[in-house]
């Protein structure tokens, strides 16, 4: 399992000026020991190529993957689909994924759904150019309120450049047993053993909503996940623990 964290979970110290984005990357690598980072587009102080390249270099030099960009508002009405700066940033950052959130249903849900599909198709074409995959978690209050709703929209978009980003506790029957995901997501309170079992050898994006002490909270959760993964590895095929 490879663990990534998003800068959106550290919005409080970043917004207060107590932490710079570059410091966040360094601490994520050295204090948390993560495998990769997901940088929220809102947390970039600058979006020019020179700065984004510098951020990528720092991550790579620290031995972590510049895994993704968080862009929850990528499909907002105010975003010009032919000028999605986020996807340009993702390309320069070397991101593998851009995590977005589907828009709310609106006053006329069928019309909102059709508009979201149309905007997503444009985003997928640009994602292909940037060589980055769009991933979509389920979120209440949106057109992707649950895993089934996310799958419904993805099916209508019909592009290889958009995939679901299921929660580790999501009902697995929604998806094909053969389906593989670029990443899954989890919160700090999710059971580590279940998270490890669901994620396997893939990527897990760990999130929290502005915790009071984010470094301590994330360090504890990541430690629990690593321990659960080690225990899982020690299990033989019959489910018995092998001598460690």
Secondary structure as GFF3:
##gff-version 3
##sequence-region A 1 244
A	DSSP	beta_strand	2	6	.	.	.	ID=ss1
A	DSSP	three_ten_helix	7	10	.	.	.	ID=ss2
A	DSSP	alpha_helix	11	16	.	.	.	ID=ss3
A	DSSP	alpha_helix	21	30	.	.	.	ID=ss4
A	DSSP	beta_strand	36	40	.	.	.	ID=ss5
A	DSSP	three_ten_helix	41	43	.	.	.	ID=ss6
A	DSSP	alpha_helix	49	61	.	.	.	ID=ss7
A	DSSP	beta_strand	65	70	.	.	.	ID=ss8
A	DSSP	alpha_helix	85	93	.	.	.	ID=ss9
A	DSSP	beta_strand	97	100	.	.	.	ID=ss10
A	DSSP	alpha_helix	109	130	.	.	.	ID=ss11
A	DSSP	beta_strand	133	136	.	.	.	ID=ss12
A	DSSP	alpha_helix	147	157	.	.	.	ID=ss13
A	DSSP	beta_strand	162	164	.	.	.	ID=ss14
A	DSSP	three_ten_helix	172	174	.	.	.	ID=ss15
A	DSSP	beta_strand	184	187	.	.	.	ID=ss16
A	DSSP	alpha_helix	192	199	.	.	.	ID=ss17
A	DSSP	beta_strand	203	207	.	.	.	ID=ss18
A	DSSP	alpha_helix	214	234	.	.	.	ID=ss19
###
